Amino acid sequence: MLLTALFVLSVTILRAQQCKEEIFADIHRSASNYLAYPGPQHQLTPAPEGMTPFYISHYGRHGSRYHNKPSNYDPPLRTMATADSLGKLTPLGRDVLRRLTLIREDAFERWGELTTLGARQHREIMRRMTERFPEIFNQKVTVDARSTTVGRCILSMENALCELLVIHPQQKIHHNATHRDMDYLNQQDKKLFAMKMDSASLACYTPFSQKYRKTDRLMQSLFNDTAYVRQHVNAGELNDQLFKLASNLQNSEIYPAVTLYDIFTKEELYNNWKRDNAWWYIAFGGSTINDGLQPYTQRNLLYKLIADGEEVIQKGKPYVHLRFGHETIILPLVCLLDLNGYGLATDDLESLEKKGWYNYKIFPMASNVQFIFYRRNPKDRDVLFKVLLNEDEARLPLKSDTAPYYRWEDFKEYCLRKLEAYEATYNKKGGLIHE
């Protein structure tokens, strides 16, 4: 028992250290959902003998984008410009003001739009998909692509499809972006969302956030008058605004010529990430602070994934479903599936790193979940599949002698049982079902 306890303790300490080391090694990871897509990190495991891929079911986030509204750019610019007019900026502060002006000009009237990098990410993901699963794409296969009605998602879909047609011009493609599909591509559960940052969640998150929100050094580097900062600058807000801009710059066309990462120390970047990691966990993960229900906001998508999979299996013909949406769908879906243990349920925000809950591994720009289905022949109903999270093989909480390959029937039973239990319980509380 003592040896087991020591082993568990050592693993949790190593995980926490690993996260910090990963961010220190690549500060872009501190960006959380603004991390530019890193691409797959591992080779794929060969399929069990005799099994051939025949179906891909995919949900992907749009690629790299600009911030989606001027309010992400204007407040810090105003704060720094006002201080400059009063002679309150240091030389570094004046240079940061110059950079903020360039950043705002670059993003002007492009709020939320896909960047050149974002388009390239989806072309590269599609190219790798065709290279990894040639058995599907080297024949004439039907591709059904659906996007939310948001422009950056539509353009992400179109770039992926353009790349597919360059490689395989013979493919039959259907693509659409309609409000009719929004109930599963971008389900908005108002009742659950209202619980996201309830009073209990804020009571837990606020002191955690304040603990790691350290601004003194940054303010002293930007302003030459500490009394002015105390009286006229909301240091916490300015820190958050500058960190958010610094994080997303990696997705723009002016980076790395213009950056804000250099105004933060690595420790500050890490601390800001810790705050974001905890916020995303409470708002979209399995946090027991708000009853661990947020992943179920994506139950419609999971029902759809199962229904589409069943239909393709029964028809027996190769098929590809491509769906394009947002990180606020990817994250709760991954938690609902409990991929790689991301279904973690806890109320201890300090334990997230120790337990391996790192948000930047889940939902960078262009993040995606791919289900790859395998069979022996078109009549085979004993189907195996594996899940790729950002193109790397992921673990499911299912027994399997062939992991990362799992039996479809086992997965379907696991998911439906989980969904039915949620609906039976939540219905008794007066919740909305299949809204």
C-alpha positions in Angstrom: 0.0 0.0 0.0 2.8 2.4 0.9 4.7 1.7 -2.3 1.5 2.2 -4.3 0.8 5.5 -2.6 4.4 6.7 -3.2 4.1 5.7 -6.9 0.8 7.7 -7.3 2.4 10.7 -5.6 5.4 10.6 -7.8 3.3 10.4 -10.9 1.2 13.4 -9.9 4.3 15.5 -9.1 5.9 14.5 -12.4 2.7 15.5 -14.3 2.6 18.9 -12.7 6.3 19.4 -13.5 5.8 18.1 -17.0 3.2 20.7 -17.8 5.3 23.6 -16.6 8.3 22.3 -18.5 6.2 22.0 -21.7 5.1 25.6 -21.4 8.6 26.8 -20.6 9.9 24.8 -23.6 7.3 26.3 -25.9 5.6 29.4 -24.5 3.0 29.2 -27.3 1.3 26.4 -25.3 0.4 29.0 -22.6 -2.2 30.3 -25.2 -4.7 27.6 -24.4 -7.4 27.7 -27.1 -5.3 30.3 -29.1 -2.4 27.8 -29.6 -1.7 27.4 -33.3 -2.3 23.8 -34.4 0.8 21.8 -33.7 -0.1 18.8 -35.8 0.2 15.1 -34.8 3.0 14.2 -32.5 3.0 10.3 -32.8 2.9 7.6 -35.4 -0.3 5.6 -35.8 -0.6 2.0 -34.5 -1.2 -0.5 -37.4 -4.7 -1.9 -37.5 -5.4 -5.5 -36.3 -4.7 -8.0 -39.1 -7.3 -8.2 -41.7 -9.0 -4.9 -40.7 -9.3 -2.1 -43.3 -10.6 1.4 -42.8 -13.9 2.3 -44.5 -15.4 5.3 -42.7 -14.2 8.5 -41.2 -16.4 10.6 -38.8 -14.8 13.9 -38.0 -15.5 17.1 -36.0 -13.0 19.9 -36.4 -12.6 23.4 -35.1 -12.0 26.2 -37.5 -8.4 27.1 -38.1 -6.4 30.1 -36.8 -8.3 33.3 -36.6 -8.2 36.9 -35.5 -9.9 37.9 -32.3 -13.6 38.1 -33.0 -14.4 41.7 -31.9 -12.8 45.1 -31.5 -13.2 45.0 -27.7 -10.3 42.5 -27.6 -8.0 45.2 -29.1 -9.3 48.6 -28.1 -9.2 48.7 -24.2 -5.5 48.0 -23.8 -4.7 50.4 -26.6 -6.7 53.2 -24.9 -5.1 52.5 -21.5 -1.6 52.7 -22.9 -2.4 55.7 -25.2 -3.9 57.7 -22.3 -0.8 57.0 -20.1 1.5 58.0 -22.9 -0.3 61.3 -23.4 0.5 62.0 -19.7 4.1 60.9 -19.9 3.5 57.8 -17.7 5.0 55.1 -20.0 8.5 53.6 -19.8 10.5 53.1 -23.0 9.1 49.6 -23.1 5.6 50.9 -22.5 5.9 53.2 -25.4 7.1 50.4 -27.6 4.2 48.2 -26.5 1.9 51.0 -27.4 3.4 51.1 -30.9 3.0 47.3 -31.2 -0.6 47.4 -30.0 -1.3 50.0 -32.8 0.1 47.7 -35.4 -1.8 44.7 -34.0 -5.1 46.6 -34.1 -4.5 47.8 -37.6 -3.7 44.3 -38.8 -7.0 43.0 -37.4 -9.2 45.9 -38.4 -12.4 44.8 -40.1 -11.2 41.2 -39.9 -12.7 40.4 -36.6 -13.0 36.6 -36.2 -11.9 35.9 -39.7 -9.8 32.9 -40.7 -6.1 33.7 -41.2 -3.8 32.4 -43.9 -2.4 30.0 -41.3 -5.9 28.8 -40.5 -6.6 27.9 -44.1 -3.3 26.1 -44.4 -3.9 24.1 -41.2 -7.1 22.5 -42.7 -5.5 21.8 -46.0 -2.6 20.0 -44.2 -5.1 18.1 -42.0 -6.9 16.9 -45.1 -3.7 16.0 -46.9 -2.6 13.8 -43.9 -6.0 12.2 -43.7 -5.8 11.1 -47.3 -2.2 9.8 -46.8 -3.0 8.0 -43.6 -6.1 6.2 -44.9 -5.6 5.7 -48.6 -7.9 2.6 -48.5 -10.8 5.1 -48.2 -9.7 7.9 -50.5 -8.1 5.8 -53.3 -11.6 4.8 -54.4 -14.7 6.9 -55.2 -16.1 7.7 -51.8 -19.0 10.0 -50.8 -17.9 12.9 -48.6 -20.5 14.8 -46.6 -19.2 18.0 -45.2 -21.2 20.3 -42.9 -20.2 23.5 -41.2 -21.7 25.9 -38.7 -22.9 29.2 -40.3 -19.9 31.1 -39.1 -17.6 32.3 -41.9 -14.3 31.0 -40.5 -15.8 27.6 -40.1 -17.2 27.6 -43.7 -13.8 28.7 -45.0 -12.1 26.0 -43.0 -14.4 23.4 -44.6 -13.9 24.8 -48.1 -10.1 24.7 -47.7 -10.2 21.1 -46.6 -12.4 20.2 -49.5 -10.3 22.1 -52.0 -7.2 20.1 -50.8 -9.1 16.9 -51.1 -10.2 17.6 -54.7 -6.6 18.5 -55.6 -5.4 15.1 -54.4 -8.5 13.1 -55.4 -10.6 15.0 -58.0 -12.9 12.0 -58.5 -14.5 12.3 -55.1 -18.2 13.0 -54.8 -18.7 15.8 -52.3 -21.8 17.3 -50.6 -21.2 20.4 -48.5 -23.4 22.8 -46.7 -23.7 25.4 -43.9 -27.2 25.7 -42.7 -29.0 26.6 -39.5 -30.8 23.2 -39.8 -27.6 21.5 -38.6 -26.8 23.9 -35.8 -28.6 21.8 -33.1 -25.7 19.3 -33.2 -22.8 21.3 -34.8 -23.1 24.0 -32.2 -25.7 23.0 -29.6 -26.4 25.8 -27.2 -28.0 24.5 -24.0 -29.1 27.6 -22.2 -30.1 25.8 -19.0 -26.7 24.1 -18.6 -24.8 27.2 -19.8 -26.5 29.2 -17.0 -24.8 26.8 -14.5 -21.4 27.2 -16.1 -20.1 30.0 -13.8 -22.6 29.9 -11.0 -22.0 31.4 -7.6 -20.3 28.2 -6.4 -18.0 28.1 -9.4 -17.0 31.8 -8.9 -16.4 31.2 -5.2 -13.9 28.5 -6.1 -12.4 30.1 -9.2 -12.0 33.7 -8.0 -9.4 33.1 -5.2 -7.6 30.6 -7.5 -7.4 33.1 -10.2 -6.2 35.9 -7.9 -3.5 33.7 -6.4 -1.9 33.3 -9.9 -2.6 36.8 -11.2 0.7 38.5 -10.5 1.0 41.9 -12.2 3.5 44.1 -10.2 6.5 43.4 -12.3 4.7 43.8 -15.6 3.1 47.2 -14.5 6.5 48.4 -13.4 8.0 47.6 -16.7 5.3 49.5 -18.7 4.6 52.5 -16.5 7.0 54.9 -14.8 4.6 56.0 -12.0 3.3 53.5 -9.5 0.9 56.0 -8.0 -0.6 56.5 -11.5 -1.1 52.8 -11.9 -2.8 52.4 -8.5 -5.2 55.3 -9.3 -5.9 55.0 -13.0 -5.0 51.5 -14.3 -6.8 48.2 -13.6 -3.6 46.2 -13.5 -5.4 42.8 -13.5 -7.6 43.7 -16.5 -4.6 45.1 -18.5 -2.6 42.0 -17.7 -5.4 39.8 -19.0 -5.9 41.9 -22.1 -2.2 41.9 -23.1 -1.9 38.2 -22.4 -4.9 37.5 -24.6 -3.4 39.5 -27.4 0.0 37.9 -26.9 -1.6 34.5 -27.1 -3.5 35.0 -30.3 -0.7 36.8 -32.2 0.8 33.4 -33.2 -2.2 33.0 -35.5 -1.8 36.2 -37.4 0.2 37.3 -40.4 2.3 39.9 -38.6 3.7 37.3 -36.2 6.6 36.8 -35.2 7.6 40.3 -36.5 5.3 41.7 -33.9 5.0 39.9 -30.6 3.9 40.6 -27.0 5.4 37.4 -25.5 8.6 39.2 -24.6 6.9 41.5 -22.1 6.0 38.5 -19.9 8.4 36.2 -18.0 7.9 32.5 -18.6 6.6 32.2 -15.1 4.0 34.8 -15.7 2.9 33.1 -18.9 2.6 29.8 -17.0 0.6 31.5 -14.2 -1.8 33.1 -16.7 -2.2 29.7 -18.4 -3.1 28.1 -15.0 -5.9 30.6 -14.6 -7.2 30.0 -18.1 -6.9 26.2 -17.7 -9.0 26.3 -14.6 -11.6 28.5 -16.2 -12.1 26.3 -19.2 -12.3 23.2 -16.9 -15.1 24.7 -14.8 -16.9 26.2 -17.8 -16.8 23.1 -20.2 -15.2 20.2 -18.3 -16.4 17.7 -15.7 -16.0 20.1 -12.8 -18.0 18.8 -9.8 -18.2 22.4 -8.5 -21.1 22.9 -10.9 -22.3 19.2 -10.9 -20.0 18.0 -13.7 -22.8 18.5 -16.3 -21.2 20.8 -18.8 -19.9 18.0 -21.2 -23.6 17.0 -21.7 -24.1 20.3 -23.6 -22.8 18.2 -26.6 -25.1 15.2 -26.2 -26.8 16.1 -29.5 -23.5 15.8 -31.3 -22.7 12.5 -29.7 -26.2 11.1 -30.6 -25.5 12.3 -34.2 -22.1 10.7 -34.3 -23.6 7.4 -33.2 -26.5 7.6 -35.6 -24.3 8.4 -38.6 -22.0 5.6 -37.7 -24.8 3.1 -37.5 -26.2 4.2 -40.8 -22.8 3.9 -42.6 -22.2 0.5 -41.1 -25.6 -0.8 -42.1 -25.2 0.4 -45.7 -21.8 -1.1 -46.0 -20.3 1.6 -48.3 -17.3 3.7 -47.6 -18.1 7.2 -46.4 -16.6 10.3 -44.9 -18.4 12.7 -42.6 -16.7 16.1 -42.1 -18.1 18.6 -39.6 -16.7 22.0 -38.8 -17.4 24.1 -35.7 -15.8 25.5 -32.6 -13.6 24.8 -29.6 -16.5 25.2 -27.3 -17.9 22.1 -28.9 -14.6 20.1 -29.1 -13.8 20.6 -25.4 -17.0 19.3 -23.9 -17.2 16.5 -26.5 -13.8 15.3 -25.5 -14.7 15.4 -21.8 -18.0 13.7 -22.5 -16.2 10.8 -24.3 -13.5 10.9 -21.5 -10.8 10.8 -24.1 -7.4 10.4 -22.5 -9.0 10.9 -19.1 -10.2 14.4 -19.9 -13.6 13.5 -18.3 -11.9 14.1 -15.0 -14.4 15.0 -12.2 -13.0 17.1 -9.4 -13.5 20.3 -7.4 -9.8 20.7 -6.7 -8.4 23.2 -9.2 -4.9 22.8 -7.9 -5.0 19.2 -8.9 -5.7 19.7 -12.7 -2.1 19.6 -13.8 -1.2 16.7 -11.4 -4.0 14.7 -13.0 -3.0 15.6 -16.6 -5.8 18.0 -17.5 -3.9 20.4 -19.9 -6.3 22.4 -22.1 -3.8 23.1 -24.8 -3.6 19.4 -25.7 -7.4 19.4 -26.4 -8.5 22.4 -28.4 -5.8 24.4 -30.2 -6.8 26.2 -33.4 -8.0 23.6 -36.0 -8.3 20.9 -33.2 -10.3 17.9 -34.3 -11.7 14.5 -33.2 -11.6 11.8 -35.9 -13.3 8.4 -35.6 -11.7 5.9 -37.9 -13.8 2.7 -38.5 -12.4 -0.7 -39.6 -13.9 -4.0 -40.9 -12.9 -7.2 -42.6 -15.3 -6.9 -45.5 -18.5 -4.9 -46.5 -20.7 -7.4 -44.7 -18.7 -7.4 -41.5 -20.8 -5.9 -38.6 -18.2 -6.6 -35.9 -16.6 -3.2 -36.5 -13.6 -1.8 -34.7 -12.7 1.9 -34.5 -10.2 4.2 -33.0 -10.4 7.9 -32.0 -7.8 10.5 -33.0 -7.6 13.6 -30.9 -5.7 16.2 -33.0 -4.6 13.3 -35.2 -3.0 11.3 -32.4 -4.5 8.1 -31.1 -6.6 8.6 -27.9 -7.6 6.3 -25.1 -11.2 5.5 -24.3 -12.5 4.2 -20.9 -13.3 0.9 -22.4 -11.8 -2.6 -22.1 -10.1 -3.7 -25.3 -7.5 -6.3 -26.2 -6.6 -4.3 -29.3 -6.4 -0.7 -27.9 -6.3 1.9 -29.3 -8.8 0.0 -31.4 -12.2 -0.6 -29.7 -15.4 -2.4 -30.6 -18.0 -0.1 -31.9 -20.8 -2.0 -30.1 -19.0 -1.5 -26.8 -18.6 2.2 -27.4 -22.2 2.6 -28.5 -23.5 0.8 -25.4 -21.2 2.9 -23.2 -22.3 6.2 -24.7 -26.0 5.5 -24.9 -26.1 4.2 -21.3 -24.3 7.4 -20.2 -26.6 9.7 -22.2 -29.7 7.9 -21.1 -28.7 8.1 -17.4 -28.1 11.8 -17.8 -31.5 12.4 -19.4 -33.4 10.3 -16.9 -31.8 12.1 -14.0 -31.9 15.6 -15.6 -35.5 15.2 -16.8 -36.6 14.7 -13.2 -35.0 18.0 -12.4 -37.1 19.7 -15.2 -34.2 19.9 -17.7 -34.6 20.4 -21.4 -34.0 17.2 -23.4 -32.9 17.2 -27.1 -33.5 20.9 -27.4 
